[in-house]
Structure formats: structure tokens, C-alpha cells
Amino acid sequence: MKKIVLGVVASLIAVSPAVAAKKSKKEAVPAKIDSNEASWRLIKGSLPIYLPAWSMPLYMAAQTPEKKK
């Protein structure tokens, strides 16, 4: 029984590089990002860190869209 398990494990180890070699890598397409837009989103997203606690409800109210009834 031990020989069977070792044989299966050895065959799986021998087959895994062949399976990995078959997979082809796709070329990554670089995303076009405006650096000014990325900087603005970073500043806007980190704003709650620097706001005092009493102004957080005002900030959250401005961030959430109004719900239509």
C-alpha cells in the first residue's frame, strides 16, 4: 500500500512541470492612468484620516449619494 501511494506521489511530482509548461502566459496590457487623477483619488480617500471627529458626519453625508424614495 505504501509503494502505491509513493508511486502516485512520484508520478504527480513528475507530471506537474509538464502541466505548468503547457500554460501560456498572456501579455499584460498596461493600464493608462492619469497621474493627476490617481493623486486626487489618493488625497480624497485619505481625507477622513485627517478630519476631526466632529466633522466626520458631515463628510460621510457628502460622500453618500441621496436615496430616491
Phi, psi and omega per residue, in radians:
M1 nan -0.693 -3.133
K2 -1.143 -0.632 3.132
K3 -1.174 -0.632 3.133
I4 -1.150 -0.794 -3.138
V5 -1.121 -0.764 3.110
L6 -1.115 -0.635 3.103
G7 -1.158 -0.719 3.106
V8 -1.148 -0.761 3.132
V9 -1.108 -0.752 3.137
A10 -1.128 -0.688 3.133
S11 -1.205 -0.614 3.090
L12 -1.169 -0.673 3.116
I13 -1.183 -0.649 -3.127
A14 -1.258 -0.540 -3.079
V15 -1.458 -0.507 -3.018
S16 -1.038 -0.704 3.081
P17 -1.128 -0.593 3.131
A18 -1.180 -0.677 3.112
V19 -1.187 -0.694 3.129
A20 -1.174 -0.577 -3.131
A21 -1.239 -0.493 -3.130
K22 -1.211 -0.539 -3.103
K23 -1.235 2.217 3.121
S24 -1.694 2.496 3.138
K25 -1.557 2.357 3.092
K26 -1.527 2.539 3.120
E27 -1.277 2.338 3.131
A28 -1.414 2.309 3.114
V29 -1.646 2.098 -3.124
P30 -1.175 2.369 3.141
A31 -1.386 2.443 3.112
K32 -1.528 1.961 -3.107
I33 -2.160 2.238 3.054
D34 -1.348 2.179 -3.072
S35 -1.134 -0.571 3.110
N36 -1.161 -0.689 3.130
E37 -1.177 -0.722 3.129
A38 -1.115 -0.698 3.114
S39 -1.145 -0.713 3.138
W40 -1.109 -0.744 3.120
R41 -1.130 -0.632 3.109
L42 -1.137 -0.784 -3.139
I43 -1.152 -0.769 -3.115
K44 -1.138 -0.653 -3.140
G45 -1.277 -0.492 -3.118
S46 -1.612 -0.024 -3.120
L47 -1.008 -0.722 -3.136
P48 -1.060 -0.400 3.129
I49 -1.165 -0.634 -3.045
Y50 -1.660 -0.169 -3.140
L51 -1.344 2.547 3.040
P52 -1.216 2.799 -3.040
A53 -1.077 -0.608 -3.078
W54 -1.240 -0.330 -3.118
S55 -1.642 -0.077 -3.115
M56 -1.084 -0.740 3.105
P57 -1.050 -0.620 3.115
L58 -1.188 -0.727 3.120
Y59 -1.127 -0.772 -3.131
M60 -1.161 -0.633 3.099
A61 -1.139 -0.644 3.131
A62 -1.283 -0.492 -3.097
Q63 -1.405 -0.617 -3.081
T64 -1.421 2.343 3.116
P65 -1.249 2.649 3.138
E66 -1.263 2.419 -3.133
K67 -1.537 2.340 3.112
K68 -1.488 2.373 -3.134
K69 -1.658 nan nan
